[in-house]
Amino acid sequence: MSQLNQQLDSLQQKVQQLLKQYQQLQKNQAKLQKELEKKEALLQEKEQQILLLQQQRAAISVSVSQLDAEEKKALSKKIDAYLREIDNCLAMLNQ
C-alpha cells in the first residue's frame, strides 16, 4: 500500500507540474497574441501612411510638370525625404 501511495503522490506532483506549465504557456500565448495584435495594428497604420504618401507623390508628379527648375529641385528633396520615411517604416515593419 505504501508503494501505491508513493506512486499516487508522484503522479499528483507530475500533474501539478503539468498544470503549472500549461498555465505558463497560456500566459505566454496571451502575451504573444497581444504583441501580434499591436504589430498588426502598426502594420496597418504604416500601410495607410504608405498609401497616403504614394497618393501625394502621384498628385505631386502631376503638378511637377508645371514647375520651374528651382521648384522641381525643392520638390525632389521633399520626395526623397518621403521615400526615406517610407523606407524607415518598411524597415520597422520587418523587424
CNS distance restraints for C-alpha pairs under 8 A (distance, minus, plus):
assign (resid   1 and name CA) (resid   5 and name CA) 6.31 0.50 0.50
assign (resid   2 and name CA) (resid   6 and name CA) 6.24 0.50 0.50
assign (resid   3 and name CA) (resid   7 and name CA) 6.20 0.50 0.50
assign (resid   4 and name CA) (resid   8 and name CA) 6.14 0.50 0.50
assign (resid   5 and name CA) (resid   9 and name CA) 6.06 0.50 0.50
assign (resid   6 and name CA) (resid  10 and name CA) 6.03 0.50 0.50
assign (resid   7 and name CA) (resid  11 and name CA) 6.03 0.50 0.50
assign (resid   8 and name CA) (resid  12 and name CA) 5.99 0.50 0.50
assign (resid   9 and name CA) (resid  13 and name CA) 6.14 0.50 0.50
assign (resid  10 and name CA) (resid  14 and name CA) 6.26 0.50 0.50
assign (resid  11 and name CA) (resid  15 and name CA) 6.17 0.50 0.50
assign (resid  12 and name CA) (resid  16 and name CA) 6.15 0.50 0.50
assign (resid  13 and name CA) (resid  17 and name CA) 6.19 0.50 0.50
assign (resid  14 and name CA) (resid  18 and name CA) 6.16 0.50 0.50
assign (resid  15 and name CA) (resid  19 and name CA) 6.15 0.50 0.50
assign (resid  16 and name CA) (resid  20 and name CA) 6.24 0.50 0.50
assign (resid  17 and name CA) (resid  21 and name CA) 6.16 0.50 0.50
assign (resid  18 and name CA) (resid  22 and name CA) 6.01 0.50 0.50
assign (resid  19 and name CA) (resid  23 and name CA) 6.15 0.50 0.50
assign (resid  20 and name CA) (resid  24 and name CA) 6.19 0.50 0.50
assign (resid  21 and name CA) (resid  25 and name CA) 6.11 0.50 0.50
assign (resid  22 and name CA) (resid  26 and name CA) 6.18 0.50 0.50
assign (resid  23 and name CA) (resid  27 and name CA) 6.29 0.50 0.50
assign (resid  24 and name CA) (resid  28 and name CA) 6.18 0.50 0.50
assign (resid  25 and name CA) (resid  29 and name CA) 6.01 0.50 0.50
assign (resid  26 and name CA) (resid  30 and name CA) 6.16 0.50 0.50
assign (resid  27 and name CA) (resid  31 and name CA) 6.19 0.50 0.50
assign (resid  28 and name CA) (resid  32 and name CA) 6.09 0.50 0.50
assign (resid  29 and name CA) (resid  33 and name CA) 5.98 0.50 0.50
assign (resid  30 and name CA) (resid  34 and name CA) 6.24 0.50 0.50
assign (resid  31 and name CA) (resid  35 and name CA) 6.24 0.50 0.50
assign (resid  32 and name CA) (resid  36 and name CA) 6.03 0.50 0.50
assign (resid  33 and name CA) (resid  37 and name CA) 6.17 0.50 0.50
assign (resid  34 and name CA) (resid  38 and name CA) 6.25 0.50 0.50
assign (resid  35 and name CA) (resid  39 and name CA) 6.21 0.50 0.50
assign (resid  36 and name CA) (resid  40 and name CA) 6.05 0.50 0.50
assign (resid  37 and name CA) (resid  41 and name CA) 6.12 0.50 0.50
assign (resid  38 and name CA) (resid  42 and name CA) 6.12 0.50 0.50
assign (resid  39 and name CA) (resid  43 and name CA) 5.98 0.50 0.50
assign (resid  39 and name CA) (resid  93 and name CA) 7.95 0.50 0.50
assign (resid  40 and name CA) (resid  44 and name CA) 6.13 0.50 0.50
assign (resid  41 and name CA) (resid  45 and name CA) 6.17 0.50 0.50
assign (resid  42 and name CA) (resid  46 and name CA) 6.10 0.50 0.50
assign (resid  42 and name CA) (resid  93 and name CA) 7.89 0.50 0.50
assign (resid  43 and name CA) (resid  47 and name CA) 6.05 0.50 0.50
assign (resid  43 and name CA) (resid  93 and name CA) 6.34 0.50 0.50
assign (resid  44 and name CA) (resid  48 and name CA) 6.21 0.50 0.50
assign (resid  45 and name CA) (resid  49 and name CA) 6.27 0.50 0.50
assign (resid  46 and name CA) (resid  50 and name CA) 6.10 0.50 0.50
assign (resid  46 and name CA) (resid  89 and name CA) 6.45 0.50 0.50
assign (resid  46 and name CA) (resid  90 and name CA) 7.92 0.50 0.50
assign (resid  47 and name CA) (resid  51 and name CA) 6.15 0.50 0.50
assign (resid  48 and name CA) (resid  52 and name CA) 6.12 0.50 0.50
assign (resid  49 and name CA) (resid  53 and name CA) 6.09 0.50 0.50
assign (resid  50 and name CA) (resid  54 and name CA) 6.05 0.50 0.50
assign (resid  50 and name CA) (resid  86 and name CA) 6.36 0.50 0.50
assign (resid  51 and name CA) (resid  55 and name CA) 6.17 0.50 0.50
assign (resid  52 and name CA) (resid  56 and name CA) 6.15 0.50 0.50
assign (resid  53 and name CA) (resid  57 and name CA) 6.00 0.50 0.50
assign (resid  53 and name CA) (resid  82 and name CA) 7.18 0.50 0.50
assign (resid  54 and name CA) (resid  58 and name CA) 6.17 0.50 0.50
assign (resid  55 and name CA) (resid  59 and name CA) 6.21 0.50 0.50
assign (resid  56 and name CA) (resid  60 and name CA) 6.03 0.50 0.50
assign (resid  57 and name CA) (resid  61 and name CA) 6.08 0.50 0.50
assign (resid  57 and name CA) (resid  79 and name CA) 7.20 0.50 0.50
assign (resid  58 and name CA) (resid  62 and name CA) 6.47 0.50 0.50
assign (resid  59 and name CA) (resid  63 and name CA) 6.61 0.50 0.50
assign (resid  60 and name CA) (resid  64 and name CA) 5.94 0.50 0.50
assign (resid  61 and name CA) (resid  65 and name CA) 7.10 0.50 0.50
assign (resid  63 and name CA) (resid  67 and name CA) 7.14 0.50 0.50
assign (resid  64 and name CA) (resid  72 and name CA) 6.47 0.50 0.50
assign (resid  67 and name CA) (resid  71 and name CA) 5.79 0.50 0.50
assign (resid  67 and name CA) (resid  72 and name CA) 5.99 0.50 0.50
assign (resid  68 and name CA) (resid  72 and name CA) 6.17 0.50 0.50
assign (resid  69 and name CA) (resid  73 and name CA) 6.24 0.50 0.50
assign (resid  70 and name CA) (resid  74 and name CA) 6.36 0.50 0.50
assign (resid  71 and name CA) (resid  75 and name CA) 6.05 0.50 0.50
assign (resid  72 and name CA) (resid  76 and name CA) 5.95 0.50 0.50
assign (resid  73 and name CA) (resid  77 and name CA) 6.41 0.50 0.50
assign (resid  74 and name CA) (resid  78 and name CA) 6.48 0.50 0.50
assign (resid  75 and name CA) (resid  79 and name CA) 6.19 0.50 0.50
assign (resid  76 and name CA) (resid  80 and name CA) 6.14 0.50 0.50
assign (resid  77 and name CA) (resid  81 and name CA) 6.27 0.50 0.50
assign (resid  78 and name CA) (resid  82 and name CA) 6.29 0.50 0.50
assign (resid  79 and name CA) (resid  83 and name CA) 6.14 0.50 0.50
assign (resid  80 and name CA) (resid  84 and name CA) 6.21 0.50 0.50
assign (resid  81 and name CA) (resid  85 and name CA) 6.25 0.50 0.50
assign (resid  82 and name CA) (resid  86 and name CA) 6.20 0.50 0.50
assign (resid  83 and name CA) (resid  87 and name CA) 6.15 0.50 0.50
assign (resid  84 and name CA) (resid  88 and name CA) 6.12 0.50 0.50
assign (resid  85 and name CA) (resid  89 and name CA) 6.18 0.50 0.50
assign (resid  86 and name CA) (resid  90 and name CA) 6.17 0.50 0.50
assign (resid  87 and name CA) (resid  91 and name CA) 6.08 0.50 0.50
assign (resid  88 and name CA) (resid  92 and name CA) 6.17 0.50 0.50
assign (resid  89 and name CA) (resid  93 and name CA) 6.25 0.50 0.50
assign (resid  90 and name CA) (resid  94 and name CA) 6.25 0.50 0.50
assign (resid  91 and name CA) (resid  95 and name CA) 6.56 0.50 0.50
